[in-house]
Amino acid sequence: MRSSARTSRLGDTIAAASGAALLVVLFLPWYGVDLNVAGATVASGHATAWEAFRFIDLLLFLVAVVAIAVPLARAAGSLRDGSALVLAAGLLGLLLVLFRVIDLPASDIHTVGGDSIEFGRRVGLLLGLLAAAGVAYGGYRATATE
């Protein structure tokens, strides 16, 4: 009994820390664009999750809030169980980010007379995937012990 409570708290801690990380990662560059003229990069830019998405960013924000709020409410004693909700939110977040890893918001490469505009993934996308996986794993750990 004592071991399962400790494992449940560990799952809650993992989920909450991953949720906090997801909140931070939403502000990092998820995608980038490079303008290449005559073989040289003349301009580049990036987009955060808030800039690149129209609706997914809000869902990821809600996933992060659930991942933080449920463990905090359980620790305060105002919520008996919510691990399944954290697990479901984490899986939703993981699927959404995985979808955006595979499907870029813009085409990969456009070529105009030898010049090109290249769209690519940035570090925020990978960190978002890891954070969403952490939320799902934390929810799973907490759920498995109950």
Secondary structure as UniProt FT lines:
FT   HELIX           2..25
FT   TURN            26..27
FT   STRAND          29..37
FT   TURN            38..39
FT   STRAND          40..48
FT   HELIX           49..52
FT   HELIX           56..76
FT   HELIX           83..102
FT   STRAND          109..112
FT   TURN            113..114
FT   STRAND          115..121
FT   HELIX           123..144
//
